[in-house]
């Protein structure tokens, strides 16, 4: 959250103590931790209950990933983050890549 007049990543400027507490907990949990998805779902439930956004479109990313030399890309079985390289979360993808043995 940022007050009006300060730059913010999201235009909604959503503020909710319960949501913020879940976000704080998620910040201290590794994405591959067993309870990370539980925290994500708890945050999503709060988000949807408050109807912070009303998405009017959906776009599926079809992003090819070359697994010849690197592994650890987001997959259907391990969707730890959106794999789109133009998203702010792409550094998380880079940190999860390891050389293929």
C-alpha positions in Angstrom: 0.0 0.0 0.0 1.1 3.5 -0.7 -0.9 6.7 0.0 -2.3 8.8 -2.8 0.4 10.9 -4.4 3.1 8.2 -3.9 4.1 5.8 -6.6 2.4 2.4 -6.2 2.8 -0.9 -8.1 -1.0 -1.4 -8.3 -3.6 1.3 -8.9 -6.1 -0.2 -6.4 -4.1 0.9 -3.4 -5.9 -2.0 -1.5 -5.4 -1.9 2.3 -6.6 -4.7 4.5 -4.9 -5.8 7.7 -5.8 -9.5 7.3 -4.5 -9.5 3.7 -1.3 -7.6 4.7 -0.6 -10.2 7.4 -0.9 -13.0 4.9 1.4 -11.1 2.5 4.0 -10.6 5.3 3.9 -14.3 6.1 4.3 -15.1 2.4 7.3 -12.8 2.1 9.1 -15.0 4.7 8.2 -18.4 3.1 10.1 -20.0 0.2 7.9 -20.4 -2.9 8.5 -24.2 -2.8 7.5 -24.5 0.8 4.5 -26.8 1.4 2.3 -24.1 3.0 3.1 -21.4 0.4 0.1 -22.3 -1.8 -2.2 -22.3 1.3 -1.1 -18.7 2.0 -1.6 -17.8 -1.6 -5.2 -19.2 -1.5 -5.9 -17.4 1.8 -4.7 -14.1 0.2 -6.7 -14.7 -2.9 -9.9 -15.4 -0.9 -9.5 -12.1 0.9 -8.8 -10.3 -2.4 -11.9 -11.8 -4.1 -14.1 -11.2 -1.1 -13.2 -7.5 -1.3 -13.6 -7.4 -5.0 -10.5 -5.3 -5.4 -10.4 -5.8 -9.1 -13.0 -6.8 -11.6 -11.0 -8.4 -14.5 -12.8 -8.0 -17.8 -10.4 -10.0 -19.9 -8.0 -12.9 -19.6 -4.9 -13.6 -21.6 -3.2 -17.0 -21.6 0.6 -16.8 -21.9 2.1 -19.4 -24.2 5.8 -18.9 -23.4 8.3 -21.4 -24.8 11.1 -22.4 -22.5 14.2 -24.2 -23.7 15.0 -27.0 -21.2 18.1 -28.2 -23.1 20.5 -26.5 -20.7 18.4 -25.2 -17.8 15.7 -26.7 -15.5 13.5 -25.1 -12.9 11.2 -23.3 -15.2 7.5 -22.8 -14.1 5.4 -25.7 -15.4 1.9 -27.0 -15.1 3.1 -29.2 -12.3 5.0 -26.5 -10.5 3.4 -23.1 -11.3 5.4 -21.2 -8.7 5.1 -17.9 -10.8 4.0 -16.6 -14.1 6.9 -17.4 -16.5 6.4 -14.2 -18.6 9.9 -12.6 -18.9 8.3 -9.1 -19.0 6.7 -9.4 -15.6 8.2 -8.1 -12.4 8.4 -11.7 -11.1 10.8 -12.9 -13.8 13.8 -12.6 -11.5 12.2 -15.3 -9.4 12.3 -17.6 -12.4 16.0 -16.8 -13.0 16.8 -17.6 -9.3 15.1 -21.0 -9.7 17.0 -22.1 -12.8 19.7 -24.6 -12.4 22.1 -26.2 -15.0 20.7 -29.4 -16.4 22.8 -32.3 -15.3 
